[in-house]
Amino acid sequence: MKYLAAVYSAIVWGSGQFFNKQKLKGLILFALQVLFISVEFLTASAWRHAARLTAEVSERFDFGLFFSNLSHQLGDIHNYGFFIKGVWGLVTLGTIPRTRGAEVYDHSVMLMLGGIIAVFVLLLLGIIWVWNIRDAYKTRQKIEGGTEISSVQYFRDLWKNSFEYIMITPGLLLVLFISLVPIVFSILVAFTNYNANFIPPRRLVEWTGFETFGRIIGIKIWGSTFVQIFIWTVIWAFLATFTAYAFGMLQALVLRAKAVKFRSFWRGIFILPWAVPGLVSMLIFRVMLNQEGAVNQMLLSAGIIEHAIPFLSNTFWARLCLILVNVWLGFPYFMALISGVMTTIPQEQYEAAQIDGANAFQQFRSITFPFILSATAPQLLMSVTFNFNNFNMIYFLTGGGPANPNFQMAGSTDILISWIFKLTLDQRMYNYASALSIFIFIIIASVSAWNLLRTRAFKEN
């Protein structure tokens, strides 16, 4: 009998539960199956064509024409519903490009997006279907063992024992469709030829496998550009982080010195670069560092230089300016962070070090610095990953420039994320941008996972 209940539920959802006298549970599962079938039925156009043909046959009594047209309609995948057409669209990315006057055509991007959603929903429904069969089998097994089963009691126990999971399920579904679907879509684009030459619906997109990755690595100019930009991205991420960290630590140490008066005033002054919106500061610095900007004009007026310094049009100066401006914007955060950490260092350690004859530098090296580094290591690593993708600083200060003839559609100060931006919006090379995004994701995810695994909260759990 337990196998019979499982077979019932495998065919008609919830029928096994009805067989087990769990009517409420069975009704909910049956409603889910009806909803699934209704979505497929209502989104299909074949049935509307069939209704129209039926009306025509009732007037002409031409059943041969009816079955011929119906067979044609059912043979056209475009007339099917959301799920069937979605899976087909994800596999093929369409077969009919748009031509002038065409009423029926495919849009590869929309088919891919709809297919991803359809597959996710089908996977979810598949999980429910398997659980429905398993539940019918297990419940029938308990009934045959002499256990009394009640749907009402089942839902009461479910609410009591799984309250946390029930509450997080809506959020999980939102993450699935709002966050995960775009991520999967952007990943799949890397395995297509979606670029300026293949813009749907006039030209359909095709699956190309790992061809894009092969070109990035194999074609010299692409491979050279990727390697050099990647190296500069890594250098930028570490320099931007550790220079701001070091300067912030220096300011925190200076403000902690007993000789400094009005500490709150100075701390408030130093926090201003962080309080002012970063975008505003970047645009102001861009104007000031221009060839005709305020910095060059002041240096020329003071007689310090004879010719304007190409702050933003020379590779060395542009990269140096990026580092310095980032220090200006980033050090207040680390100053505030380290100042707070230093207040938690036990004073007994300093007193013991003074008794042992340690000078100020030795105290800093043996007590202050190790304590600060240990407390701020997670934030330091997260700052590295943030600067690895610090698009705003590159785009709004240098725009990725100056131009570099040895790079493929990139400038000398471009990092990977700004290069991707140019490939996407300026060149419409979506497949290359997507492939590069996958590289970035692998790097950032690895660093973030390693950082998470080292946190105390993760180890305690």
Secondary structure, 3 states (H helix, E strand, C coil): CHHHHHHHHHHCCCHHHHHCCCHHHHHHHHHHHHHHHHHHHHCCCHHHHHHHHHHHHHHHCCHHHHHHHHHHHHHCHHHCCHHHHHHHHHHHCCCCCCCCCCCCCCCHHHHHHHHHHHHHHHHHHHHHHHHHHHHHHHHHHHHHCCCCCCHHHHHHHHHHHCHHHHHHHHHHHHHHHHHHHHHHHHHHHCCECCCCCCCCCCCCCCECCCHHHHHHHHCHHHHHHHHHHHHHHHHHHHHHHHHHHHHHHHHHHHHHCCCCCCHHHHHHHHCHHHHCCHHHHHHHHHHHCCCCCHHHHHHHHCCCCCCCCCCCCCHHHHHHHHHHHHHHHHHHHHHHHHHHHHCCCCHHHHHHHHHCCCCHHHHHHHHHHHHHHHHHHHHHHHHHHHHHCCHHHHHHHHCCCCECCCCCCCECCCCHHHHHHHHHHHCCCHHHHHHHHHHHHHHHHHHHHHHHHHCHHHHHC
